[in-house]
Amino acid sequence: MSSSAETSANRIERIFGDLRARNAKALMPFLCAQHPEPDSTGPLIEACARAGASIIEIGFPFSDPIADGPVIAAAMHEALVAGSRPGTIFRQVRAVRDRVDVGLIAMVSVSIVHRITPDRFIAQARDAGLDGFIFPDAPLESSAELTARARDAGMVASLLIAPTTPPERAARIAAASSGFIYLLARAGITGERDDAPRIDRRVRQLREMTDLPIACGFGISTPEHVRAVVHDADAAIVGSALVRRIDKARHEGRSPTIEAEAFVRELAGGLP
């Protein structure tokens, strides 16, 4: 059960602290909110939590998702066509928050945040029980106020570091982030790959810049990929592969929730 006395930032710190104390690593699945059905958000969060996720990313559908590959972009488009709204997502998260003891992170475009206004969006996210944010399209130069407001609300905020990000800029992004570092394993757009990404050198560089845990994503789709990534990083992020499995189950008349739980449990088998 989730403790109401625990702040969002403390929850993320506790999760990674507990994992480090056990020499364990985290699995961070990504879900597109309100996909494949408008009421899917809560059941899928609970399914991923049961299956071994430590932190769950909840993608807020956006018409022009940055860096997302065709699978996630299509899921977001479908959710928007079906009427997805941030307020509904907040209510769905709130309904399950006390039933899961995992971190819940909103991956959200700054365009959505500014449309609602940062203060209102952050307050609504906090009240829903979300623990923080990933801002995939936030420019470093204009992100300071947004990340500071999140921290002031007791929440974490992470910006993206790409393989091509120069070391000096990566250090500045790490300093602007809180909770964890989001490292892109590959350049380009997201999607499944056959091979595991090589991140060892990049992770070593980041360890010299920050004490924050490092979560790595893009192209992870098998337990073997998870095992390879968490050999160096603190968490493996799985996005397109899970969204594709959920969508496939729906189209085949099977339960997306059962499929998600089974796949996340399979991926968790790659954790130490």
N, C-alpha and C positions, 0 to 999 in steps of 0.2 A: 504493500500500500504506500501511497505517496504521503509524505509529511507536509501538512499545510504550513508548519512553522519554518520549513526549509526554503530559503530563497532559491530562485532559479539558478543563479550563478553558483551557489553552494552545491546544488544538486549535480551540476556538471563537474565541478571540482571533486565532489565526493565520488562520483562514478569513476573518473579517471584515477583518483587516489586509491580507491579500493582495488581497481584493476592492477595498478602498479605494485601495490603491496603484495598481491598474489602472483606477480610476474605474468599477468594475463593481459589480453588485448581485447579491443572492442570491435563489434560489428555494427555498422551504421547503415541500415537500409534506408532508401529513399522511396517515399510514396508521393504520388500526385494526388493532392486533396480532391475529394469528390469525384474520383475515378476508380473503378469503371462506372460506378453509379453515384448519383448525388449523395446517397447516404452511406457510402462505403468507408468514409474516413475513419470513424471510430472502430468498427470491427477490424479493419486492417491494422490499425495501431495495436489493438489488443493481440491480434494474431502474431505480429512481429515481436511483441514483447514476450509472449509465451515461448516463441521459438528460439530465443537467445540473443535478441538485439539488446544492446546497452543504451544506444541513443538512436532515435528515429528522426530523419529529416522529413519534413512535410512541405512539399512544394506547392506554393500558391500559384494557381494557373495564371499565365500571362500570355498575351497575344504574340509577343516577340521574345521568347526565352533565349537568353544569351548562352551560347556554347552548348545548349542541349541538342542532342541528336534527334533523329526523326521519331524514335519511339516515344520519348518524353514529350517532344513538341506536339505529336499527334494526340497524346493523352491530355495534354493541357488544352489543346484546341477543342477536343470533345467535351471536356469539363466546362469550358466557357460557353460552348453552344448550349449545353444543358442548363446553364444559368448559374454557374459557380460564382459565389460572392465571398469576400473575406469574412464578413460578419457571420455567415453560415458556418464557415470553417472554424471560426473561433468557438461557436456554440458546440460544434461536434467534438472539438478537442476538450472543451470544458466538461462535456458529458462523460469522458473516459479518464480524465486526468487522475482522479483519486483511485482508479482501478489498476493503474500501471505505475511501476516504480522505475521507469526509464526516462532518459532525457528526451525532451521533445523540442526540436529546433525548426523554426520556420525558414525555409529557403524562399526568399521573396525579392522581387525586383524593387529597386528604389523608386521606380515609377509608381508602383502601387502604394508604397509607404507615403510618398509625397502627395499622392492624390487624396489620401485620407487625412494627411498631415502626420509628421513623425510622432508628435506627442500623443495623438489619439491612437495611432496604430500600435505604438509600443505599449500604451496603457491597456488597450484591448487584448493584446497578445499576452501580457502579464496576467491579466484577470482570467484569461482562458486557461492559464497553467502552462503556457509555453515557457521554455527556459532561455531562449535566445534566438539569434538570427544568423543566417548566412546571407550576405548581400552580394550576389554573384556579379552584379553589374555596377557596383559602387566604385567610382574612381577614387583612388587613394587621396588625391588632393582635395576632394570635397567630402570625404567620409568622416572627418574628425568629429563634427557635431553630431552626426547620426550615431556613431559608435559610443560617444560620450553619453548621449541620452539613454542608450540601452544600458550602459553600465550604471548610470544614476538610478535606473529602475530596478537594479539588481539582476540584470540579465547579461548574457554573454553576446558578443558580436564578432563574427569572423569574416574576413575578406579572403579572396582567392589568391593563391600564389601558383603561377604557371611554371612549367619547366623552363620556359624562355625568360622568366623574370630575372633581371640582373641582380646579383647579390645585394648591392646597396639598397635597391628598391624592395627586395624581399625582406630585408631587415626592417625597413620602415613599415611594411605591411604587417609583419609579425608584431611590431611594437603597437600598432593600431588595433590589433585583434585581441580578444580576450576569450577565455574558455578553452580554445584549441585553435590550431592552425589548420586551414583547409588547403591541402596540397593537391594540385592536379597532377596525376601521374603521367599524362601525355598532353601534348599540344593539340589544338583542334577542337572538334565537337565531341560530345559524349557518345557512347555506344559500346557494344560488346566487342571484345577482341579475343583472338585465340591464345595469345601469349600474355604472360604476366608482365606488368611494367617493371622496368629497372629504376628503382628510386633510391638505392643505397647512398650514392654520392650526394644527392640533393638533401636527403634526410640528415646526413652528417653535417652538411653546411648549415641547415636550419637549427640543429642542436646547438651549434656554436652561437646562434643569434638569440635563442629564446628557450625558456624552460617549459613553455606550453606544450601539451600533448600535440602530436601531429597526426591528423586524419588524412588519409589518401584515397582518392577516388578517380574515376574515369576508366572504363573498360574492364571492370572486375566482374566476373560472371561465373566462377567455379570455386569450389573449396580450395583447389590448388592455387588459384590466384590470391585468395584470401590469405593462405598460408605464406605465400611469397611476400605479399605486401606487409603483413604484420611482423615479418622477420625484422623489418627496419622501422616501420611506423607503429603508432600506438592504436590505430583504428583503420579498418578497411570499410570504404563506402561503396555500396552496391546500388546502382540506380536503374539503368536501362534494362538490365537482365531481369530484374524483379518486375518492373512495369510491364515488360513484354510477357512474362509468364502470367501475370494477373489478367492482362488483356486476352491472352490466348485461352485461358480457362473460361472466361466469360463467353467468348465466341463459340467455344465447344460445348457450352451448356453445363460446365462444371463450376464448382464454387470458387470464386476468386480468393475468398478468405482462407479456405482450406489449402489452396495452391500456394498462396503467399506463405502460410505457416510452414508448409512442407519445404519450400525452397529456402527460406531463411534458416530453417533448422539444418538443412543440407549444407548451406554455406558456413554456418557456425561450426560445422565439423572441421573446418580448416583453421580454427583458432587453437592456440596452444593450451 
